[in-house]
Amino acid sequence: RLNCGMSIYRLGMPLSRRQHKSLTRFVLDQNNLDDDSLSEITAALSDYSSLGSLCVMGNQIRREGCLLLGTIFRSSALCLKEVDLCRNELDDEDCKLWQQR
């Protein structure tokens, strides 16, 4: 588990610079991620075409973060099969937005 804050921003850069983008599962559960830190991570992961699972449960992701996820992943090479957003600050309407991606 990462101790977030500035650590999340430092994680985005190495992820985006990797030559071999072979991650299949990325888990950042219970790391106090908010919409801004989620933006950094998802932008860095957008070129990981093998990524099938993203787990960000138990954070502080809100509607804006949910919309951001849909936008980034719609416009990227990702083919996610599983996204775990449970135990965030989302309601049913927010989840519907994600499902419409």
C-alpha positions in Angstrom: 0.0 0.0 0.0 1.3 3.4 -0.9 1.4 6.3 1.4 -0.3 8.7 -1.1 -0.1 12.4 -1.3 2.9 13.3 -3.5 3.7 9.6 -3.9 0.9 9.1 -6.4 2.2 11.9 -8.6 5.6 10.3 -8.5 4.1 7.0 -9.5 2.5 8.3 -12.7 5.7 9.4 -14.4 7.6 6.0 -14.2 4.4 4.2 -15.3 4.1 6.4 -18.4 7.8 6.1 -19.2 8.0 2.3 -19.1 8.9 0.7 -22.5 7.2 -2.6 -21.7 3.6 -1.9 -20.8 2.7 -5.4 -19.8 0.7 -4.8 -16.6 -2.5 -6.9 -16.5 -3.8 -5.8 -13.1 -3.3 -2.6 -11.1 -4.5 -2.3 -7.5 -4.5 0.9 -5.4 -7.1 0.0 -2.8 -7.5 2.2 0.3 -4.9 4.8 -0.6 -6.9 8.0 -0.1 -7.0 8.6 -3.9 -9.1 11.5 -4.9 -10.2 12.6 -8.4 -6.9 14.5 -9.0 -4.6 11.7 -8.1 -6.8 9.2 -10.0 -6.4 11.5 -13.1 -2.6 11.2 -12.8 -2.7 7.4 -12.5 -5.3 6.8 -15.3 -3.4 9.0 -17.7 -0.2 7.1 -17.1 -2.1 3.7 -17.5 -3.9 4.7 -20.7 -1.2 3.1 -23.0 -1.3 -0.2 -21.1 -3.3 -2.2 -23.7 -2.8 -5.4 -21.7 -4.4 -3.9 -18.5 -7.5 -5.9 -17.8 -8.3 -5.0 -14.2 -8.1 -1.7 -12.3 -9.0 -1.8 -8.6 -9.3 1.5 -6.8 -11.8 0.5 -4.1 -12.0 2.2 -0.7 -10.7 5.6 -1.8 -12.2 9.1 -2.2 -13.2 9.0 -5.8 -16.3 11.0 -6.7 -18.4 11.7 -9.7 -15.7 13.8 -11.4 -13.3 10.8 -11.1 -15.9 8.4 -12.5 -16.4 10.7 -15.5 -12.7 11.0 -16.0 -12.2 7.3 -16.0 -14.8 6.9 -18.7 -13.3 9.6 -20.8 -9.7 8.4 -20.6 -10.5 4.8 -21.2 -12.9 5.5 -24.1 -10.1 7.3 -25.9 -7.3 4.9 -25.1 -6.1 1.4 -26.1 -7.3 -0.1 -22.9 -9.7 -3.0 -22.9 -10.5 -3.2 -19.2 -12.6 -6.2 -18.2 -12.9 -5.2 -14.5 -13.0 -1.9 -12.7 -13.6 -2.0 -9.0 -14.9 1.3 -7.7 -16.7 0.1 -4.6 -16.4 1.9 -1.3 -15.7 5.3 -2.9 -17.8 8.4 -2.7 -20.1 7.4 -5.6 -23.8 6.9 -5.8 -26.0 4.9 -8.2 -26.1 7.7 -10.7 -22.3 8.1 -10.8 -22.0 4.3 -11.4 -24.4 4.6 -14.3 -22.1 7.2 -15.9 -19.2 4.8 -15.7 -21.3 2.0 -17.2 -22.2 4.1 -20.2 -18.5 4.4 -21.2 
